[in-house]
């Protein structure tokens, strides 16, 4: 997977969307101070998140392939759009 880090403040609105050519690609959002506990899980919630942020700090947007696809050596082209208002 790949991590993207965005600094933001509590209460700001975040919008993240991903377009991909592989249905097994997804992203998670990890809030500041959390190791691997995602506040948004793309594999179950889809490829778009929009909402207010619960805390100030650095948010990780982690793009990954589902384990089964990664084991088959699949790849994914994707376009990730991240907006913080």
N, C-alpha and C positions, 0 to 999 in steps of 0.2 A: 504494500500500500504506500500511499504518498500522503504526507501531512502538509496542510497549508495553515498558517497561523495569522489570525486577525486580532488586533487589539480593539476593544470596544468598551463602552461604559454601560453600567446597569440602566435598563430602561430603553436603550436604543433599540431600534427595529433592525433585525437581520433578515435578509432574504437570500437564500442559497438555492440554486437550481442546477441540475446536471442533465445534459443530453449525452447519450452514449450509443455506440453501435453494438454493445454487448449487454443483454438483459441481466447478466450476473454481476455487473458493476453497480456499486452504490456508494453513498457517503454517510458518515456519521458525524455528529457535532459533539465535541467534548468541551464542557465548560471549564473556566479557570479553576485551578486547584484540584481537578479530577484527573486521575491517571488514565483509566480505560472505561470509565462509566459514562456512557453517551447520554446526552439529553435529547438527542434525535437519532433514530436508527433507521436509515434509509432502506435497508433490506425488508423491513416490515411496513414502513410509512411512506415509501415512494421517493421520487427524486426531486422533491421540492420542500423546502422549509421556509416558513415566514412567521415571525413572532418577535415579541419583546425579549430582551436578554435579562437573565436573572441576576447577573453580577458583573462587576467591572474586571477587566483583565484580558488575557490572551485566550482566544477560542481556537481550538484545532478543528479543522475540517479534514477528516480522514477519508480518502478515497481508496476503496478496496474492491477486490473480486471475491465472490463467494468461494469458500474453500474448495468445493468440488470443481469449479472452473479453473482455479489456480493449479490444482493437481493435474488437470489436463493440459497445462501450459497454455491456456487461453490468454489472450490479451484484450484490451479494450481501448478504443479511441474515445475520448470524452471532451466535452466543453463544460467547464465549471464557471458559473457566474455567481459572484458574492457581492452583495450590496449591504452596507450599513448606513442607516439614516440617523 
